[in-house]
Amino acid sequence: MGRAFEYRRAAKEKRWDKMSKVFPKLSKAITVAAKEGGSDPEMNFKLRAAIQNAKAENMPKDNIDSAIKRASDKELKDYIEQTFEGKGPHGVLVILETATDNVIRTTANVKSYFNKAEGSLVASGSLEYMFQRKAVFHIEKEGLNYEEIELFLIDHGLEEIEVQENEIVIYGDYTSYGNINKGLSELDIKPTKSLLKRIPTSPINFSEEQLNEIEKMLDKMEDDEDVQYVFTNIN
């Protein structure tokens, strides 16, 4: 009984720890999208995607609504979206996408994460050719015919469809994000999650020992509230 209680408590603490890190990032993504393109998700596909991703992480509706309303606050500082590129331990390549109200602070923090791991920032655009930017959509598999979906979405920019155990993952060029999203709406399919990803063109396998060192750096980056997404060339 005691062990079971401790296990449940540990699991609960782990969930709360994850929420405390993920929810602020999701809120910021929603606020940035609403401030940039308006508060109507039907007219703002970036906001619609941010809301989908928040729901996928079980973010409460009140939190989502508050994040949208925050965008209309005249006293709210403007968020600047900035991308950082660098090399970490054992030559791992890293691209960070950030949203910040203080570029100087964020730049200093990101630089310190690389430096402390014996890595370094590189010039913007240096690693772009090592990654492909893709629009990625996750949809529930149950009751769907993936072949029909594939045929329909080819004209909307679909490049690849991956059928997994419980879901279907759709890939297209990042410029096709809006068209694929529109196609899914026409099929009356709501993605459980959608995002723009940077997928490495030549992913690399690292040893367990190397991964442990790399992940220490990545954990610090992901804990930073200004960092929205972290992409690597880890296979």
N, CA and C of each residue as an Amber inpcrd file, in Angstrom:
protein
   705
   0.8360000  -1.2030000   0.0000000   0.0000000   0.0000000   0.0000000
   0.8700000   1.2520000   0.0000000   1.8990000   1.2310000   0.8370000
   2.8040000   2.3730000   0.9100000   3.5180000   2.6120000  -0.3990000
   4.0040000   1.5240000  -1.0180000   4.7130000   1.6660000  -2.2900000
   3.7790000   2.1670000  -3.3880000   2.5460000   1.6540000  -3.3840000
   1.5750000   2.0690000  -4.3940000   1.2810000   3.5620000  -4.2580000
   1.1660000   4.0320000  -3.0310000   0.8970000   5.4550000  -2.7910000
   2.0670000   6.3020000  -3.2860000   3.2870000   5.8460000  -2.9660000
   4.4700000   6.5900000  -3.3840000   4.5630000   6.6340000  -4.9030000
   4.2010000   5.5180000  -5.5460000   4.2470000   5.4680000  -7.0140000
   3.2520000   6.4650000  -7.6180000   2.0200000   6.4710000  -7.0500000
   0.9990000   7.3830000  -7.5610000   1.4200000   8.8330000  -7.3450000
   1.9980000   9.1040000  -6.1890000   2.4200000  10.4670000  -5.8940000
   3.5450000  10.8940000  -6.8450000   4.4920000   9.9820000  -7.0860000
   5.6010000  10.2880000  -7.9950000   5.0860000  10.5370000  -9.4050000
   4.1140000   9.7070000  -9.8370000   3.5440000   9.8670000 -11.1750000
   2.8190000  11.2050000 -11.2940000   2.0920000  11.5690000 -10.2150000
   1.3650000  12.8350000 -10.2160000   2.3320000  14.0100000 -10.2620000
   3.4090000  13.9300000  -9.4820000   4.4040000  14.9960000  -9.4730000
   5.0620000  15.1400000 -10.8400000   5.2820000  14.0040000 -11.5070000
   5.8890000  14.0300000 -12.8400000   4.9640000  14.7260000 -13.8260000
   3.6460000  14.4310000 -13.7330000   2.6790000  15.0650000 -14.6200000
   2.6350000  16.5690000 -14.3880000   2.6180000  16.9640000 -13.1030000
   2.5660000  18.3930000 -12.7800000   3.8320000  19.0980000 -13.2220000
   4.9740000  18.4130000 -13.1070000   6.2460000  18.9940000 -13.5260000
   6.2340000  19.2480000 -15.0290000   5.6940000  18.2710000 -15.7790000
   5.6050000  18.4270000 -17.2330000   4.6770000  19.5830000 -17.5860000
   3.5170000  19.6490000 -16.9100000   2.5500000  20.7120000 -17.1880000
   3.1350000  22.0870000 -16.8920000   3.9000000  22.1890000 -15.7940000
   4.4680000  23.4790000 -15.4000000   5.4600000  23.9920000 -16.4340000
   6.0280000  23.0930000 -17.2280000   6.9790000  23.4920000 -18.2620000
   6.2970000  23.6700000 -19.6200000   5.3310000  22.7980000 -19.9190000
   4.7040000  22.8060000 -21.2370000   3.6360000  23.8930000 -21.3700000
   2.7990000  24.0580000 -20.3560000   1.6800000  24.9920000 -20.4550000
   2.1140000  26.4310000 -20.7500000   3.1630000  26.9660000 -20.0920000
   3.5920000  28.3380000 -20.4340000   4.0090000  28.4790000 -21.8880000
   4.6580000  27.4580000 -22.4380000   5.0670000  27.5070000 -23.8470000
   3.8440000  27.4860000 -24.7610000   2.8870000  26.6220000 -24.4290000
   1.6680000  26.5360000 -25.2270000   0.8860000  27.8420000 -25.1680000
   0.8020000  28.4330000 -23.9730000   0.1040000  29.7140000 -23.8030000
   0.7630000  30.7990000 -24.6340000   2.0840000  30.8210000 -24.6030000
   2.8110000  31.8380000 -25.3660000   2.5730000  31.6470000 -26.8600000
   2.5850000  30.3990000 -27.3260000   2.3510000  30.1280000 -28.7520000
   0.9670000  30.6080000 -29.1770000  -0.0280000  30.4030000 -28.3140000
  -1.3950000  30.8470000 -28.6100000  -1.4610000  32.3690000 -28.6480000
  -0.8530000  33.0100000 -27.6580000  -0.8710000  34.4730000 -27.5870000
  -0.1660000  35.0930000 -28.7850000   0.9980000  34.5590000 -29.1400000
   1.7540000  35.0680000 -30.2870000   0.9340000  34.9320000 -31.5670000
   0.3050000  33.7790000 -31.7470000  -0.4930000  33.5350000 -32.9570000
  -1.6980000  34.4650000 -33.0180000  -2.3730000  34.6550000 -31.8800000
  -3.5600000  35.5210000 -31.8420000  -3.1790000  36.9800000 -32.0750000
  -2.0690000  37.3950000 -31.5130000  -1.6170000  38.7830000 -31.6870000
  -1.2120000  39.0430000 -33.1390000  -0.6600000  38.0230000 -33.7560000
  -0.1620000  38.1600000 -35.1320000  -1.2680000  38.0980000 -36.1650000
  -2.2240000  37.1660000 -35.9860000  -3.2190000  36.9520000 -37.0340000
  -4.6710000  37.0500000 -36.6230000  -4.9360000  37.5190000 -35.4000000
  -6.3210000  37.6590000 -34.9580000  -6.7780000  36.5130000 -34.0830000
  -7.8680000  36.7330000 -33.3520000  -8.3100000  35.7830000 -32.3250000
  -9.2800000  34.7140000 -32.8220000  -9.6170000  34.7350000 -34.1200000
 -10.5460000  33.7370000 -34.6680000  -9.7490000  32.5780000 -35.2680000
  -9.7790000  31.4000000 -34.6310000  -8.9940000  30.2660000 -35.1500000
  -9.4330000  29.7960000 -36.5260000 -10.6710000  30.1090000 -36.9210000
 -11.1410000  29.7010000 -38.2490000 -10.4740000  30.5310000 -39.3430000
 -10.0500000  31.7390000 -38.9840000  -9.4100000  32.6300000 -39.9430000
  -7.8950000  32.6790000 -39.7600000  -7.4110000  32.0820000 -38.6830000
  -5.9950000  32.1530000 -38.3300000  -5.4820000  30.7250000 -38.1310000
  -4.8960000  30.1320000 -39.1870000  -4.4970000  28.7220000 -39.0970000
  -3.3860000  28.5070000 -38.0870000  -2.5510000  29.5250000 -37.8690000
  -1.4730000  29.4000000 -36.8820000  -2.0540000  29.2870000 -35.4740000
  -3.0870000  30.0810000 -35.2080000  -3.7660000  30.0080000 -33.9140000
  -4.4860000  28.6750000 -33.7750000  -5.1180000  28.2300000 -34.8540000
  -5.8300000  26.9460000 -34.8150000  -4.8670000  25.8110000 -34.4650000
  -3.6820000  25.8380000 -35.0470000  -2.6830000  24.8130000 -34.7550000
  -2.2290000  24.8890000 -33.3050000  -2.0150000  26.1050000 -32.8060000
  -1.5710000  26.2820000 -31.4220000  -2.6210000  25.7520000 -30.4390000
  -3.8870000  25.9800000 -30.7510000  -4.9690000  25.4890000 -29.8950000
  -5.0440000  23.9620000 -29.9510000  -4.8990000  23.3980000 -31.1500000
  -4.8980000  21.9350000 -31.3070000  -3.8000000  21.3060000 -30.4500000
  -2.6170000  21.9010000 -30.5000000  -1.4900000  21.3560000 -29.7520000
  -1.7010000  21.4820000 -28.2530000  -2.3360000  22.5650000 -27.8390000
  -2.6290000  22.7470000 -26.4170000  -3.6290000  21.7050000 -25.9340000
  -4.6430000  21.4520000 -26.7470000  -5.6430000  20.4330000 -26.3890000
  -5.0130000  19.0480000 -26.3420000  -4.0470000  18.7980000 -27.2270000
  -3.3670000  17.4920000 -27.2420000  -2.6040000  17.2520000 -25.9470000
  -2.2040000  18.3420000 -25.2840000  -1.4890000  18.2290000 -24.0100000
  -2.4410000  18.3830000 -22.8230000  -3.7520000  18.3310000 -23.1030000
  -4.7960000  18.4300000 -22.0630000  -4.7660000  19.7590000 -21.3180000
  -4.4240000  20.8120000 -22.0250000  -4.4570000  22.1420000 -21.4320000
  -5.9110000  22.5740000 -21.2610000  -6.3170000  23.0350000 -20.0700000
  -7.7120000  23.4160000 -19.8310000  -8.1830000  24.5320000 -20.7580000
  -9.4840000  24.5030000 -21.0940000 -10.0660000  25.4970000 -22.0030000
  -9.8970000  26.9120000 -21.4480000 -10.0240000  27.0700000 -20.1200000
  -9.8760000  28.3950000 -19.5230000  -8.4890000  28.9680000 -19.7850000
  -7.4750000  28.1100000 -19.7320000  -6.1060000  28.5560000 -20.0070000
  -5.9550000  29.0020000 -21.4640000  -6.5830000  28.2310000 -22.3560000
  -6.5240000  28.5660000 -23.7840000  -7.2080000  29.9050000 -24.0420000
  -8.4070000  30.0870000 -23.4670000  -9.1450000  31.3350000 -23.6500000
  -8.3800000  32.5210000 -23.0840000  -7.7420000  32.3190000 -21.9380000
  -6.9630000  33.3990000 -21.3180000  -5.7810000  33.8000000 -22.1900000
  -5.1420000  32.7910000 -22.8090000  -3.9970000  33.0680000 -23.6810000
  -4.4240000  33.8680000 -24.9080000  -5.6130000  33.5810000 -25.4400000
  -6.1270000  34.3250000 -26.5950000  -6.4470000  35.7610000 -26.1990000
  -7.1130000  35.9400000 -25.0490000  -7.4810000  37.2760000 -24.5770000
  -6.2440000  38.1180000 -24.2840000  -5.1760000  37.4670000 -23.8270000
  -3.9580000  38.1790000 -23.4700000  -3.3710000  38.9150000 -24.6820000
  -3.6510000  38.4030000 -25.8730000  -3.1070000  39.0180000 -27.0890000
  -3.6500000  40.4240000 -27.3140000  -4.8260000  40.7200000 -26.7700000
  -5.4330000  42.0500000 -26.9540000  -5.0270000  43.0370000 -25.8630000
  -4.2130000  42.5850000 -24.9140000  -3.7410000  43.4580000 -23.8360000
  -2.7330000  44.4590000 -24.4110000  -3.0750000  45.7380000 -24.3640000
  -2.2210000  46.7710000 -24.9420000  -0.8860000  46.8940000 -24.2070000
  -0.8570000  46.4620000 -22.9520000   0.3740000  46.5670000 -22.1700000
   1.2960000  45.3580000 -22.3820000   0.8010000  44.3630000 -23.1080000
   1.6140000  43.1740000 -23.3650000   2.7580000  43.5100000 -24.3130000
   3.9470000  43.1160000 -23.9350000   5.1060000  43.3420000 -24.7940000
   4.9960000  42.4720000 -26.0490000   5.5380000  42.9690000 -27.1300000
   5.5530000  42.1790000 -28.3630000   6.5690000  41.0460000 -28.2350000
   6.1680000  39.8760000 -28.6900000   7.0860000  38.7450000 -28.7140000
   7.7840000  38.7050000 -30.0710000   9.0740000  38.4850000 -30.0420000
   9.8550000  38.3610000 -31.2650000  10.2160000  36.8890000 -31.4430000
   9.8960000  36.3420000 -32.6170000  10.2380000  34.9500000 -32.9030000
  11.6120000  34.9120000 -33.5610000  12.5200000  34.1790000 -32.9430000
  13.8920000  34.1330000 -33.4290000  14.4120000  32.7060000 -33.4130000
  15.2100000  32.3720000 -34.4160000  15.7850000  31.0370000 -34.5430000
  17.2830000  31.0920000 -34.2480000  17.7480000  30.1080000 -33.4700000
  19.1680000  29.9850000 -33.1530000  19.6720000  28.6340000 -33.6530000
  20.9040000  28.6090000 -34.1260000  21.5070000  27.3730000 -34.6120000
  22.8490000  27.1590000 -33.9230000  23.1610000  25.8910000 -33.6420000
  24.4350000  25.6330000 -32.9810000  24.8460000  24.1750000 -33.0430000
  26.0690000  23.9470000 -32.5730000  26.6060000  22.5990000 -32.4810000
  26.8860000  22.2930000 -31.0210000  26.4440000  21.1030000 -30.5810000
  26.6120000  20.7110000 -29.1960000  27.6400000  19.6060000 -29.0390000
  27.5850000  18.8920000 -27.9110000  28.5340000  17.8090000 -27.6570000
  28.5250000  16.7710000 -28.7820000  29.6970000  16.2800000 -29.1390000
  29.8700000  15.2140000 -30.1450000  29.3530000  15.6220000 -31.5180000
  29.2960000  16.9420000 -31.7440000  28.9290000  17.4460000 -33.0600000
  27.4480000  17.4370000 -33.3670000  26.5990000  17.2050000 -32.3600000
  25.1560000  17.1980000 -32.6070000  24.7210000  18.5830000 -33.0880000
  23.8410000  18.6020000 -34.0820000  23.3330000  19.8510000 -34.6340000
  22.0040000  20.1950000 -33.9770000  21.8310000  21.4650000 -33.6220000
  20.6320000  21.8840000 -32.8930000  20.0890000  23.1790000 -33.4900000
  18.7810000  23.2080000 -33.7310000  18.0900000  24.4320000 -34.1220000
  17.0090000  24.7150000 -33.0780000  17.0430000  25.9440000 -32.5510000
  16.0690000  26.3470000 -31.5360000  15.1520000  27.4190000 -32.1090000
  13.8520000  27.2540000 -31.9140000  12.9000000  28.2870000 -32.2770000
  12.3940000  28.9190000 -30.9860000  12.5030000  30.2350000 -30.8860000
  12.1450000  30.9240000 -29.6520000  11.1060000  32.0090000 -29.9000000
  10.4160000  32.3870000 -28.8470000   9.5060000  33.5350000 -28.8530000
   9.8110000  34.3090000 -27.5820000  10.2900000  35.5210000 -27.7200000
  10.7950000  36.2420000 -26.5590000  10.4220000  37.7180000 -26.5820000
  10.3200000  38.2970000 -25.3950000  10.1110000  39.7400000 -25.2800000
  11.4220000  40.4400000 -24.9230000  12.5160000  39.6520000 -24.8910000
  13.8320000  40.2090000 -24.5710000  14.9030000  39.4010000 -25.3170000
  15.2460000  39.8420000 -26.5090000  16.1760000  39.0970000 -27.3660000
  17.5530000  38.9770000 -26.7180000  17.9870000  40.0350000 -26.0260000
  19.3070000  40.0140000 -25.3910000  19.3790000  38.9100000 -24.3420000
  18.3340000  38.8120000 -23.5310000  18.2920000  37.7690000 -22.4930000
  18.2920000  36.3800000 -23.1240000  17.4420000  36.1860000 -24.1050000
  17.3200000  34.8710000 -24.7270000  18.6050000  34.4670000 -25.4290000
  19.2240000  35.4050000 -26.1280000  20.4800000  35.1150000 -26.8170000
  21.5600000  34.7000000 -25.8320000  21.6420000  35.4250000 -24.7140000
  22.6470000  35.1100000 -23.6900000  22.4070000  33.7280000 -23.0960000
  21.1390000  33.4050000 -22.8350000  20.8060000  32.0920000 -22.2600000
  21.1500000  30.9630000 -23.2210000  20.7370000  31.1160000 -24.4760000
  20.9850000  30.0660000 -25.4730000  22.4870000  29.8680000 -25.6530000
  23.2200000  30.9690000 -25.7270000  24.6740000  30.8820000 -25.8820000
  25.3070000  30.1390000 -24.7190000  24.8050000  30.4060000 -23.4980000
  25.3700000  29.7430000 -22.3150000  25.1030000  28.2430000 -22.3260000
  23.9410000  27.8150000 -22.8500000  23.6300000  26.3790000 -22.9050000
  24.6380000  25.6540000 -23.7940000  24.9510000  26.2710000 -24.9330000
  25.9380000  25.6610000 -25.8360000  27.3390000  25.6930000 -25.2170000
  27.7200000  26.8430000 -24.6900000  29.0780000  27.0000000 -24.1440000
  29.3550000  26.0290000 -23.0020000  28.3880000  25.8830000 -22.0960000
  28.5750000  24.9970000 -20.9440000  28.6740000  23.5320000 -21.3650000
  28.1590000  23.2190000 -22.5450000  28.2370000  21.8440000 -23.0550000
  29.3860000  21.6960000 -24.0500000  30.2750000  22.6920000 -24.0520000
  31.4300000  22.6980000 -24.9640000  30.9850000  22.7190000 -26.4220000
  29.8940000  23.4230000 -26.6560000  29.4110000  23.6200000 -28.0130000
  29.4770000  25.0930000 -28.3510000  28.7840000  25.5020000 -29.4000000
  28.8140000  26.9080000 -29.7870000  27.6760000  27.2320000 -30.7430000
  27.2760000  28.4960000 -30.7260000  26.3340000  28.9860000 -31.7230000
  27.0460000  29.1060000 -33.0630000  26.2890000  28.9590000 -34.1420000
  26.8500000  29.1740000 -35.4810000  26.0110000  30.2450000 -36.1700000
  26.5240000  30.7650000 -37.2710000  25.8340000  31.8340000 -37.9900000
  24.4490000  31.3800000 -38.4380000  23.4910000  32.2840000 -38.3540000
  22.1150000  31.9810000 -38.7520000  22.0720000  31.5160000 -40.2000000
  21.4040000  30.4100000 -40.4520000  21.2860000  29.8510000 -41.7960000
  22.3140000  28.7890000 -42.1230000  23.3090000  28.6160000 -41.2270000
  24.3880000  27.6570000 -41.4950000  23.9010000  26.2150000 -41.5440000
  22.8600000  25.9010000 -40.7570000  22.4020000  24.5130000 -40.6580000
  21.1170000  24.2400000 -41.4380000  20.5860000  25.2640000 -42.0930000
  19.3070000  25.1070000 -42.7820000  19.3140000  23.9430000 -43.7630000
  20.4100000  23.7760000 -44.4880000  20.4610000  22.7340000 -45.5240000
  20.5130000  21.3310000 -44.9350000  20.7780000  21.2340000 -43.6170000
  20.8410000  19.9340000 -42.9490000  19.4790000  19.4670000 -42.4470000
  18.4640000  20.3120000 -42.6110000  17.1120000  19.9890000 -42.1520000
  16.1030000  20.3200000 -43.2490000  15.0370000  19.5540000 -43.2760000
  13.9060000  19.8500000 -44.1560000  12.7580000  20.3650000 -43.2940000
  12.1440000  21.4430000 -43.7290000  11.0040000  21.9840000 -42.9810000
   9.7270000  21.3310000 -43.5010000   9.0060000  20.7060000 -42.6110000
   7.8140000  19.9580000 -42.9860000   6.6020000  20.3710000 -42.1440000
   5.4500000  20.3370000 -42.7920000   4.1800000  20.4660000 -42.0810000
   3.7600000  19.0640000 -41.6750000   3.4900000  18.8630000 -40.4060000
   3.1820000  17.5240000 -39.8870000   1.8440000  17.5560000 -39.1570000
   0.9640000  16.6460000 -39.5130000  -0.3650000  16.5650000 -38.9010000
  -0.5740000  15.1660000 -38.3270000  -1.0810000  15.1110000 -37.0960000
  -1.4310000  13.8380000 -36.4540000  -2.9520000  13.7540000 -36.3810000
  -3.5180000  12.6570000 -36.8710000  -4.9670000  12.4680000 -36.7970000
  -5.2540000  11.0680000 -36.2500000  -6.3990000  10.9490000 -35.5860000
  -6.7850000   9.6490000 -35.0300000  -7.1030000   8.6760000 -36.1600000
  -6.6570000   7.4420000 -36.0040000  -6.7510000   6.4400000 -37.0700000
  -8.1390000   5.7990000 -37.1560000  -8.8140000   5.6580000 -36.0300000
 -10.0570000   4.8870000 -35.9650000 -11.1220000   5.4210000 -36.9320000
 -11.6640000   4.5160000 -37.7370000 -12.7650000   4.8410000 -38.6340000
 -12.3600000   5.5510000 -39.9120000 -11.0570000   5.6930000 -40.1600000
 -10.6120000   6.4150000 -41.3490000  -9.9690000   5.4750000 -42.3710000
 -10.1340000   5.8200000 -43.6220000  -9.5020000   5.0830000 -44.7160000
  -8.3060000   5.9090000 -45.1800000  -7.1100000   5.4770000 -44.8060000
  -5.9330000   6.2960000 -45.0830000  -5.6530000   6.4250000 -46.5750000
  -6.0660000   5.4260000 -47.3780000  -5.8330000   5.5050000 -48.8220000
  -6.6780000   6.6120000 -49.4430000  -7.9260000   6.7420000 -48.9780000
  -8.7930000   7.8040000 -49.4790000  -8.2520000   9.1680000 -49.0520000
  -7.7740000   9.2480000 -47.8060000  -7.2060000  10.5030000 -47.3080000
  -5.9880000  10.8950000 -48.1350000  -5.1470000   9.9070000 -48.4130000
  -3.9330000  10.1640000 -49.1800000  -4.2650000  10.6890000 -50.5760000
  -5.1970000  10.0420000 -51.2710000  -5.5770000  10.4640000 -52.6180000
  -6.1430000  11.8740000 -52.6250000  -6.9540000  12.1790000 -51.6280000
  -7.5890000  13.4990000 -51.5620000  -6.5660000  14.5940000 -51.2710000
  -5.6310000  14.3090000 -50.3680000  -4.7060000  15.3510000 -49.9140000
  -3.4840000  15.5480000 -50.8040000  -3.2790000  14.6640000 -51.7650000
  -2.1370000  14.8300000 -52.6770000  -2.2130000  16.1900000 -53.3760000
  -3.4200000  16.5800000 -53.7840000  -3.5900000  17.8720000 -54.4610000
  -3.4570000  19.0450000 -53.5040000  -3.4280000  18.7570000 -52.1960000
  -3.2800000  19.8180000 -51.1880000  -1.8470000  19.9280000 -50.6710000
  -0.9640000  19.1060000 -51.2250000   0.4410000  19.2230000 -50.8360000
   0.9830000  18.0720000 -50.0200000   0.1880000  17.0160000 -49.8190000
   0.6810000  15.8610000 -49.0690000   1.8540000  15.2130000 -49.7930000
   2.9070000  14.9010000 -49.0530000   4.0730000  14.2230000 -49.6210000
   4.1990000  12.7860000 -49.1380000   3.7940000  12.5510000 -47.8890000
   3.9490000  11.2190000 -47.3050000   2.9010000  11.0110000 -46.2260000
   2.4520000   9.7750000 -46.1020000   1.4990000   9.4380000 -45.0440000
   2.0300000   8.2170000 -44.3020000   2.0100000   8.2840000 -42.9990000
   2.5730000   7.2170000 -42.1650000   1.4690000   6.6710000 -41.2610000
   1.1570000   5.4010000 -41.4220000   0.0930000   4.7780000 -40.6370000
   0.7060000   4.0850000 -39.4290000   0.3680000   4.5600000 -38.2490000
   0.8780000   3.9800000 -37.0130000  -0.2360000   3.2140000 -36.3100000
   0.0450000   2.7280000 -35.1110000  -0.9130000   1.8530000 -34.4260000
  -2.2310000   2.5540000 -34.1390000  -2.1710000   3.7720000 -33.6030000
  -3.3940000   4.4650000 -33.2050000  -3.6370000   5.7730000 -33.9460000
  -2.7100000   6.1570000 -34.8130000  -2.8740000   7.4270000 -35.4940000
  -2.2610000   7.3960000 -36.8900000  -2.6220000   8.3890000 -37.6580000
  -2.0600000   8.5870000 -38.9910000  -1.2910000   9.9050000 -38.9680000
  -0.0740000   9.8890000 -39.4880000   0.7530000  11.0920000 -39.5240000
   0.9350000  11.5150000 -40.9770000   0.6330000  12.7700000 -41.2540000
   0.6690000  13.3090000 -42.6120000   1.8180000  14.3160000 -42.7150000
   2.6060000  14.1910000 -43.7970000   3.7420000  15.0840000 -44.0070000
   3.5840000  15.8380000 -45.3300000   3.9860000  17.0940000 -45.3030000
   4.0340000  17.8950000 -46.5220000   5.0720000  18.9840000 -46.3530000
   5.4190000  19.6740000 -47.4410000   6.3360000  20.7930000 -47.3170000
   5.7110000  21.8600000 -46.4170000   6.5480000  22.5950000 -45.6960000
   6.0170000  23.5550000 -44.7290000   5.1500000  24.6220000 -45.3860000
   5.4000000  24.9080000 -46.6820000   4.5830000  25.9000000 -47.3820000
   3.1720000  25.3870000 -47.6640000   2.9660000  24.0750000 -47.5070000
   1.6490000  23.4730000 -47.7660000   0.8130000  23.3420000 -46.5020000
   1.3030000  23.9050000 -45.3970000   0.5960000  23.7400000 -44.1200000
  -0.8720000  24.1620000 -44.2290000  -1.1040000  25.3710000 -44.7420000
  -2.4720000  25.8740000 -44.8310000  -3.3430000  25.0380000 -45.7470000
  -2.8030000  24.5950000 -46.8840000  -3.5810000  23.8060000 -47.8390000
  -3.9560000  22.4380000 -47.2770000  -3.0070000  21.7880000 -46.5910000
  -3.3040000  20.4830000 -46.0010000  -4.3410000  20.6300000 -44.8960000
  -4.1840000  21.6780000 -44.1000000  -5.1510000  21.9290000 -43.0240000
  -6.5470000  22.1550000 -43.6050000  -6.6080000  22.8910000 -44.7110000
  -7.8830000  23.1490000 -45.3770000  -8.4740000  21.8460000 -45.9010000
  -7.6090000  20.9900000 -46.4870000  -8.0770000  19.7080000 -47.0050000
  -8.6470000  18.8240000 -45.9160000  -7.9960000  18.8060000 -44.7700000
  -8.5040000  18.0210000 -43.6510000  -9.8550000  18.5500000 -43.1770000
 -10.0090000  19.8760000 -43.1890000 -11.2970000  20.4740000 -42.8130000
 -12.3910000  20.0530000 -43.7780000 -12.0500000  19.9960000 -45.0760000
 -13.0300000  19.5740000 -46.0840000 -13.4370000  18.1150000 -45.8820000
 -12.5230000  17.3220000 -45.3140000 -12.8300000  15.9230000 -45.0100000
 -13.4760000  15.7790000 -43.6370000 -13.6640000  16.9250000 -42.9660000
 -14.2390000  16.9530000 -41.6200000 -13.3710000  16.1700000 -40.6290000
 -12.0590000  16.3090000 -40.7930000 -11.1030000  15.6560000 -39.9020000
 -10.3690000  16.7270000 -39.1040000 -10.3870000  16.6040000 -37.7820000
  -9.6840000  17.5540000 -36.9250000  -8.3910000  16.9090000 -36.4250000
  -7.2490000  17.4860000 -36.7640000  -5.9820000  16.9280000 -36.2640000
  -5.9220000  16.9860000 -34.7420000  -5.2930000  15.9950000 -34.1580000
  -5.0610000  16.0450000 -32.7140000  -3.8570000  16.9270000 -32.4110000
  -2.9740000  17.0480000 -33.4040000  -1.7810000  17.8840000 -33.2360000
  -1.2490000  18.2320000 -34.6160000  -0.7320000  19.4440000 -34.7580000
  -0.1250000  19.8310000 -36.0230000   0.9850000  20.8370000 -35.7440000
   2.0480000  20.7550000 -36.5010000   3.1680000  21.6610000 -36.2800000
   4.0810000  21.6970000 -37.4920000   4.9430000  22.6960000 -37.4860000
   5.9890000  22.8020000 -38.4880000   7.2680000  22.2530000 -37.8700000
   7.7900000  21.1780000 -38.4520000   8.9720000  20.5180000 -37.8910000
  10.1770000  20.6900000 -38.8020000  11.3370000  20.6140000 -38.2040000
  12.5920000  20.5680000 -38.9530000  13.1260000  19.1470000 -38.8250000
  13.1130000  18.4200000 -39.9160000  13.5090000  17.0110000 -39.9110000
  14.8980000  16.8930000 -40.5260000  15.8510000  16.2680000 -39.8170000
  17.2230000  16.1790000 -40.3300000  17.3020000  15.3610000 -41.6120000
  18.1020000  15.8380000 -42.5680000  18.2630000  15.1260000 -43.8370000
  19.2000000  13.9280000 -43.6820000  20.1400000  14.0170000 -42.7350000
  21.0850000  12.9190000 -42.4920000  21.2020000  12.6860000 -40.9870000
  20.1730000  12.0600000 -40.3820000  20.2070000  11.8260000 -38.9330000
  21.3730000  10.9320000 -38.5310000  21.8920000  11.1660000 -37.3300000
  23.0820000  10.4620000 -36.8560000  22.7600000   9.6530000 -35.6060000
  23.3420000   8.4630000 -35.5250000  23.2310000   7.6430000 -34.3220000
  24.3670000   7.9990000 -33.3630000  24.0120000   8.1830000 -32.1100000
  25.0010000   8.4530000 -31.0760000  24.9800000   7.3170000 -30.0660000
  26.1070000   7.1120000 -29.3780000  26.1560000   6.0760000 -28.3470000
  25.3330000   6.5330000 -27.1470000  25.0090000   5.6030000 -26.2670000
  24.2230000   5.9260000 -25.0740000  24.9470000   6.9530000 -24.2080000
  26.2520000   6.7920000 -24.0990000  27.0490000   7.7340000 -23.2990000
  27.0220000   9.1330000 -23.9260000  27.1360000   9.1840000 -25.2410000
  27.0870000  10.4770000 -25.9200000  25.7040000  11.1190000 -25.7760000
  24.6650000  10.2980000 -25.9060000  23.3020000  10.8170000 -25.7740000
  23.0470000  11.3920000 -24.3890000  23.6050000  10.7630000 -23.3710000
  23.4390000  11.2810000 -22.0120000  23.9900000  12.6930000 -21.8980000
  25.1520000  12.9370000 -22.4930000  25.7480000  14.2710000 -22.4630000
  24.9160000  15.2600000 -23.2710000  24.4710000  14.8130000 -24.4480000
  23.6810000  15.6900000 -25.3140000  22.3660000  16.0670000 -24.6360000
  21.7140000  15.0770000 -24.0270000  20.4030000  15.3160000 -23.4220000
  20.4660000  16.2620000 -22.2290000  21.5930000  16.2990000 -21.5420000
  21.7420000  17.2610000 -20.4400000  21.6290000  18.6870000 -20.9690000
  22.2450000  18.9350000 -22.1230000  22.1570000  20.2510000 -22.7470000
  20.7420000  20.5200000 -23.2580000  20.1570000  19.5200000 -23.9240000
  18.8180000  19.6980000 -24.4870000  17.7800000  19.9360000 -23.4030000
  17.9290000  19.2640000 -22.2560000  16.9860000  19.4590000 -21.1390000
  16.9800000  20.9080000 -20.6790000  18.1660000  21.5080000 -20.5870000
  18.2580000  22.9090000 -20.1520000  17.6070000  23.8240000 -21.1750000
  17.7950000  23.5150000 -22.4440000  17.1730000  24.3210000 -23.4940000
  15.6540000  24.2190000 -23.4400000  15.1540000  23.0070000 -23.2810000
  13.7050000  22.7950000 -23.2820000  13.0420000  23.3720000 -22.0420000
  13.8030000  23.5310000 -20.9590000  13.2560000  24.1200000 -19.7370000
  13.1270000  25.6360000 -19.8310000  13.8010000  26.2370000 -20.8020000
  13.7680000  27.6890000 -20.9740000  12.4130000  28.0900000 -21.5540000
  11.6930000  28.9840000 -20.8830000  10.3530000  29.3600000 -21.3160000
  10.3400000  30.0970000 -22.6510000  11.4820000  30.6900000 -23.0310000
  11.5430000  31.3850000 -24.3160000  11.7220000  30.4200000 -25.4860000
  12.1680000  29.2120000 -25.1990000  12.4110000  28.2150000 -26.2460000
  11.1230000  27.4480000 -26.5140000  10.6330000  27.5680000 -27.7400000
   9.3900000  26.9000000 -28.1100000   9.6430000  25.4910000 -28.6470000
  10.6310000  25.3450000 -29.5210000  10.9110000  24.0390000 -30.1130000
  12.4110000  23.8190000 -30.2150000  12.8220000  22.5550000 -30.0350000
  14.2220000  22.1610000 -30.1670000  14.2900000  21.0450000 -31.2030000
  15.0780000  21.2490000 -32.2460000  15.2440000  20.2320000 -33.2880000
  16.7100000  19.8110000 -33.3600000  16.9540000  18.5180000 -33.5470000
  18.3270000  18.0080000 -33.6240000  18.4530000  17.0410000 -34.7960000
  19.6930000  16.6230000 -35.0550000  19.9210000  15.6060000 -36.0870000
  20.1470000  14.2230000 -35.4780000  19.6270000  14.0220000 -34.2660000
  19.7120000  12.7020000 -33.6150000  18.7660000  11.7480000 -34.3100000
  19.2430000  10.5580000 -34.6320000  18.4010000   9.5560000 -35.3000000
  17.4680000   8.9030000 -34.2750000
